[in-house]
Amino acid sequence: MNRVCAEFEVEHALLQEFRVNGEKVNTVWQVHDSRTDMLLYRNLIRDEGNPRIDAKRISAGVGRIVSDNDLFSQEEESVRHQLQERMRLMGYGRFLGGAWCLGQDHYMGLSLYRRPDDDTDYSGRQIDGLAAQVPHFAQAMQISRATMQRLAGEQLVQRYLERMPYGLIVCDVAGCVQWLNQKARSEMAEGRGLQLRDGRLHVAHPEARQRLIDALCRQGDGVAPTFLALDIDQYRWQLSFDLLDESSVSGAPLVLISLSGERSVRMVPAEALVALFGLTAAEARLASAFVSGVTLEEYAQRRGVGLGTVRFQMKQVLAKTGTNRQADLVRRILCSAAAQLAVSS
């Protein structure tokens, strides 16, 4: 805004974004020159007490350049005079502004102010110059807003992917990694054969490395999703490969890899099972452990209770979840909303 002040030879410049709701106007966003004291503005005037920030007056400035003489009628002379006096106290003099419609009930305003002691009229060059600048600022604001929304959306999706209980990798068909979540990073950092080396997926074992390369190449040929189990140094990796619609910067096809190790355990939150199936806290803990692979005998030993007690709790779990067999229970829970929040133990 300092550059705008210099270009138009004014003391202050203010760019604002408004949302209109009936007669109420909300300032969504604003930026101003470095000489503006917004704290003083809020103490002396505030947007709520600024008659220029009014639905009718903002609409009057859309697509044209206006001064206070255009915004206030003769009957509103006292309102205009009081506003100008308060603005002078904070260093704002003669006003010139324009507005642009960004969408339904959505506007941008660009305002210029001379020094309080400068009562000179704005020149035709300044008026025409401001008229030319308003649509450019509106376009820049719309592009900026769209970019911010896209980035916010990307960050939201990335935070969701980071919560996944399994590793996710985006790479090209040559194994060059473009992105991976923390779960994939930590899984490969444990040195169990599948590694990230110099930005590429790496397997030291020749046979397993070739199988990984073949799976990636098949995705490059556009085949259906591929599933692969890699046994490396007595450790089994399970991977799925799915071709993405996007390409890398170099134009190479991108592949989404989901991976999990044989020791990766997903724990379904017990509190979710309480809410979804009406289990007690003890029953929910048992169901969560059972779905993660813990046997009834192991669970009884861990909890320090009798096996008969655990078996009775399991009968209650089966009844409340509407299942007859333990296999049905596992299917019911893993297909429920609770499994979407599963975390690694």
Residue pairs with C-beta under 8 A, 6 or more apart in sequence:
1 13
1 14
1 15
1 31
1 32
1 33
1 34
2 13
2 33
2 34
4 10
4 13
4 33
4 110
4 112
4 133
5 11
5 12
5 13
5 33
5 35
5 112
7 129
8 112
8 126
8 129
8 130
9 126
10 96
10 112
10 113
10 114
11 35
11 91
11 92
11 93
11 113
11 114
11 115
11 118
12 32
12 33
12 35
12 36
12 91
12 92
12 112
12 113
13 32
13 33
13 110
13 111
13 112
13 113
14 30
14 31
14 32
14 33
14 36
14 109
14 110
14 111
14 113
15 30
15 31
15 32
15 108
15 109
15 110
15 111
15 137
15 141
16 27
16 29
16 30
16 108
16 109
16 110
16 111
17 27
17 28
17 29
17 30
17 102
17 106
17 107
17 108
17 109
17 141
18 25
18 26
18 27
18 28
18 53
18 58
18 106
18 107
18 108
18 109
19 25
19 26
19 28
19 105
19 106
20 26
20 55
20 58
20 105
20 106
20 107
21 105
22 55
23 55
24 55
25 47
25 53
25 54
25 55
25 58
27 47
27 53
32 38
35 91
36 91
37 90
37 91
40 90
41 90
44 86
44 89
44 90
45 83
45 86
45 87
45 90
47 53
50 83
51 57
51 72
51 76
51 79
51 80
51 83
52 68
52 71
52 83
52 95
52 97
52 111
57 71
58 99
58 107
58 109
59 99
59 107
60 66
60 70
60 71
61 70
61 71
61 97
61 98
61 99
61 109
62 99
62 100
62 101
62 107
63 98
63 99
63 100
63 101
64 98
64 131
65 96
65 97
65 98
65 127
65 130
65 131
65 134
66 96
66 97
66 98
67 94
67 95
67 96
67 97
67 122
68 80
68 83
68 84
68 95
71 80
72 79
72 80
84 95
87 93
87 95
87 113
87 116
88 116
91 115
91 116
92 113
92 116
93 113
93 114
93 115
93 116
93 117
93 118
93 119
94 113
94 114
94 118
94 119
94 120
94 121
94 122
95 111
95 112
95 113
96 111
96 112
96 113
96 122
96 126
96 127
96 130
97 109
97 110
97 111
97 112
97 130
98 109
98 110
98 130
98 131
98 134
99 107
99 108
99 109
99 110
99 134
100 107
100 108
100 109
100 134
100 135
100 137
100 138
101 107
102 108
102 138
102 141
102 142
108 134
108 137
108 138
108 141
110 130
110 133
110 134
110 137
112 122
112 126
112 130
114 120
161 168
161 181
162 181
162 182
162 183
163 343
164 181
164 183
165 183
165 264
165 266
165 342
165 343
165 344
166 183
166 258
166 259
166 260
166 264
166 266
167 180
167 181
167 183
167 184
167 185
167 187
167 188
167 257
167 258
167 259
167 260
168 180
168 181
168 183
168 184
168 256
168 257
168 258
168 259
169 177
169 179
169 180
169 184
169 201
169 256
169 257
169 259
170 177
170 178
170 179
170 180
170 244
170 254
170 255
170 256
170 257
171 177
171 178
171 200
171 201
171 216
171 254
171 255
171 257
172 178
172 248
172 250
172 252
172 253
172 254
172 255
173 216
173 217
173 219
173 220
173 252
173 253
173 255
174 200
174 216
174 252
175 200
175 201
175 202
175 212
175 213
175 216
176 199
176 200
176 248
176 252
177 196
177 199
177 200
177 201
178 248
178 254
180 196
183 344
184 259
185 196
187 194
187 259
187 260
187 261
187 264
188 194
188 195
188 196
189 196
192 232
192 233
192 235
192 237
192 261
193 203
193 204
193 205
193 208
193 230
193 232
193 233
193 235
193 237
194 201
194 202
194 203
194 212
194 230
194 232
194 237
194 259
195 201
195 202
195 203
195 204
196 202
201 212
202 209
203 209
203 212
203 230
203 232
204 232
205 232
205 233
208 230
208 231
208 232
211 228
211 230
212 228
212 230
212 239
215 226
215 228
215 239
215 241
216 241
216 255
218 226
218 241
219 226
219 241
219 242
219 243
219 253
219 255
220 243
220 253
220 255
222 243
225 240
225 241
225 242
225 243
226 240
226 241
227 238
227 239
227 240
227 241
228 238
228 239
228 240
228 241
229 236
229 237
229 238
229 239
230 236
230 237
230 239
231 237
235 261
235 262
235 263
236 261
236 262
237 259
237 260
237 261
237 262
238 259
238 260
238 261
238 262
239 257
239 258
239 259
240 257
240 258
240 259
241 255
241 256
241 257
242 255
242 256
242 258
243 253
243 254
243 255
243 256
244 253
244 254
244 255
244 256
246 254
247 253
247 254
248 254
264 344
265 292
265 293
265 344
265 345
266 291
266 292
266 339
266 342
266 343
266 344
266 345
267 288
267 289
267 292
267 342
267 343
267 344
267 345
268 287
268 288
268 291
268 292
268 333
268 334
268 338
268 339
268 341
268 342
269 288
269 338
269 341
269 342
269 343
270 281
270 284
270 285
270 287
270 288
271 284
272 336
272 337
272 338
272 341
273 279
273 283
273 284
273 287
273 288
273 333
273 338
274 280
274 281
274 284
276 336
276 337
276 338
277 284
277 287
277 317
277 320
277 321
277 336
278 320
279 287
279 316
279 317
279 320
279 321
280 316
282 313
283 313
283 316
283 317
283 320
286 299
286 310
286 313
286 314
286 317
287 317
287 321
287 329
287 333
289 299
289 302
290 296
290 299
290 314
290 326
290 329
290 330
291 329
291 330
291 333
291 334
292 345
294 302
296 307
296 310
296 311
296 314
297 307
299 310
300 306
300 307
300 309
300 310
303 310
314 326
317 329
318 324
318 325
318 326
318 328
318 329
321 329
321 332
321 333
322 332
323 329
323 332
333 339
